[in-house]
Amino acid sequence: MMIRIFILFNIYYISLTLSSRLKYRESVTENVELYHTITSLDKMISVNYQQSIEFLNINSPYTTYFLVDGQKLRTSRLIDREEFCRIKLCENSQCHPCEIYMDFVLKENGQPRDIISLILTIEDVNEYRPQFSDNSRNDQTIHLNISEGVPVGHILPIPSATDKDGEDDELVYWIDKNKKIPFELVSFGSNQIVNPYIINISENTQPSLTKSLLRIHAFDNDSNDNSRITYNFSSQVSELIRQTFQLNSQTGELFLLQALDYEQYKEYRMPIKAQDSGPVSVPVYTLVIINIEDENDNKPVTNIRTSEYFQFNNNTLYISEETPINTLLMHVIVQDLDSNLNGKVQCWIESSDYLKLNITNALNNMFSIYTSQLFDREQQSTYSFHLIIEDFGLKIRHRVKHDLRLVINDINDNPPIFIQSYYNLTIEEEQDYEQALIRFEANDKDLNESSQITYELMSNEYKYLFYLNEDTGELFLREKLDREIKSHYDLIVRAHDHGKYPSQLHTDVICYIKILDKNEYKPEFEKEMYLFHGISETISINTSIGFVKAIDRDKNLIIYSISSSNFKIDSLTGEIFVNKQLDYDANDSCENLFVTAKNQDGLNSSCPVEICLQPINEYPPELHIESRLIYVNIDNTSFIHMHAFDRDRSPLSFLSFRLEKSSKCNLTCSSNGTIYMDKNEHCIGIIDLFVSIDDNDRYPSSKTTNETIRLVFYSNIISLQQILFSSNYKFTIEIIIITIILILIICIFCLIVYVVYRHRRQISLSKSTQLNNIKDQIGFTENHGLLNDGPVDVTNIKLKPNTNSDTSSSFNDSCYGSSETDVYHHLSGNKLAGKILISSNDKYIILCKDQNNINHDETNSSSSSSSPNGNNNSNLITRYQSNNRTGIVQAYHTQIKSPNQNLEFFQNNNELKKVTGSTATTTTTTTTFNYRNNTPLNEYYL
């Protein structure tokens, strides 16, 4: 539904567009004389001499037969209506009447203004007689056969006549009554056909001899041969139809033989005759009308026409930047050979350059493109856009895309602009200035001659004192100035361009000149010319190359400047530095420039400076690859030449060769690289020679390349293959010897590693034995842990006493969990502590020995017992302290689980601390400990 509404809207829009254009009718009779005037512009509209017309589409077929002469339409060939009908030039292929639709562009002063449509009717001249067509005979006699017994009212068919001037239906038939005949004319021509066959087929229908377009059927109530019907084309059917279609005479099936083209023939009419096989049979006729349906099989063809004011070349349109809004740029004439919506097109513009153009549908498939913005070439000089044309095909749509460019031509719309808004200049009186006082500089954004600038001094009253170079803008002094007469001058300087359209533009600037009292001396350089030769081409940027010095006898401050971009100068010291990376090969070897010394009063002098580069010998000589391996036939060659090159291009360098004296063959080498052989030496085999190549460039030093070249000598008797085979055999022996040496080195290395490993293992076992001996001297339980979850049965726990007789250094001073003893004696109580092995963030247990009972600081202490070895009466006690030595007092309980074991343990929550030394005999004894803030030296983490 939406598609139908869209199509109806487009048709309505196109009809409105067509109705708004100028339409006229005119007629012309065929066979008029050549260059006959059909109509003129003044018959259509009121015109003036500046208006003219031309064909809108110069590729239309009718432009072959007609021409436009200014304001008149004339014939250019013979006008024949019958030919126009044959070539389908008439609108909608209708020959009655034959109308040709023409479109013209109305121009005024060469600029398109409007579109004019003309419907030209070709009037027929009755120049042909009607003729009966009968292919069976060559004369004009019609032969009819009739049986003698036919009843009255029997119909005899008569072949139709044709008239090239008009429709055959308009012919009038009668029977000459002068002769008495028993016949009466009742119907003729198309009146014999009652129900014609009408079918519609697509122009894309494929030819086929198996699939028929339609089947024609006639009935005959007779029997046998009298009822057997044959079908044939009427004699009036043209040869074109017979070549396009085939009629099966037995079945009446109509087949397509050739492809159809709607643009050539839109309809086919073919009379069909059906006749039985009986004697004196009477044929009947029918008409088959085949209407060809158009398919969208033609792409739109575009013709772009621009105004005479603009230039259009290679899809590029050139317009002026002063082009106003709504200026017509071009007409886009689209020709689509399809019909109806398949032949109607739409057109639009796509651009990514922010180009604003307006496109309108002027007439049928003609579109006009107008400007919708102002242009400024200085902001953007080129625009790219795409012109897209698409038809309204219902099944498929064809789209054509044209890539166009819009180039903006420059006009003189920008005046010159000085780089400064004003200028200040100070000069001394009574001073001659041979050089320019100042240089004025202006820029113009326009192009070509519009950007060429000329300078002019507008202060006429001062022209006798000052001279301004109109090309360079340099201001010179003609005469000496006297401050007592005038102390300052205000000069007006004008810069104007050479643009002509729309006008020449200019800009003025003021130069304020102040006259100072006379300064007698200007800076003078110590030398007439400064020479800096031998500057290395690899010198770094900002490296000093020397000084220039000027002296001002007035003792004024001197400011130095330099006239080269490759170098810069310290404005106060006159030291010259490198400003850009120099290259001897890319630049001239010497650069001549000027250094200017100017004092604070503006007096200045210049001095020439010559700076010459010294090429650096950067690269050593290189031997060509073909000179590294040379095959020499001693029977045919007496000398060999080596080739080398040097990437340096110093004019002082040259290559020289030196050959190490060979013990074989008595070879000699010249300095140019030629090796000479002694004919008396029969030299056969491979010789490696050491060659030294020197470039002899002494700045900063010469570079030498040492290369090894291999000479393979052979002869006509001993071939090159024999020499190479012998060399390969020797090479194989060398590889085997090197492999054996590598295997021996690997074996020796593995043996050294094994010896080191055995030595370290023996040291480790020795240390372990010493640690075990130390542990044997410490009293501890051998098969229990100090931390467990819940109470532990200590029935099977056995104590291992210390058997060392030196109790003061072993058991008495030992700590469980340490393999090394580090005794710390408390200042009070003669208490001994174990060794610290944990960090300060962990909880720890203090195991120590006390010879006395638990003192008064400990509450509810357990009963004392003798030491396990029997040598001391000291008790082994456990002290617990929290982390970070906070000194928090915590209560623990002592519980004896087995009276027969000399062991007591401490329990708090799920932690169990076990120590040796208890001899309690009570079955169950509960003792509460109050652990002091005791910080021992040695701690052990459980």
Order of alpha helices (4+ residues) and beta strands (2+ residues): alpha-beta-beta-beta-beta-beta-alpha-beta-beta-beta-beta-beta-beta-beta-alpha-beta-beta-beta-beta-beta-beta-beta-beta-alpha-beta-beta-beta-beta-beta-beta-beta-beta-beta-beta-beta-beta-beta-beta-beta-beta-beta-beta-beta-beta-beta-beta-beta-beta-beta-beta-beta-beta-beta-beta-beta-beta-alpha-beta-beta-beta-beta-beta-beta-beta-beta-beta-beta
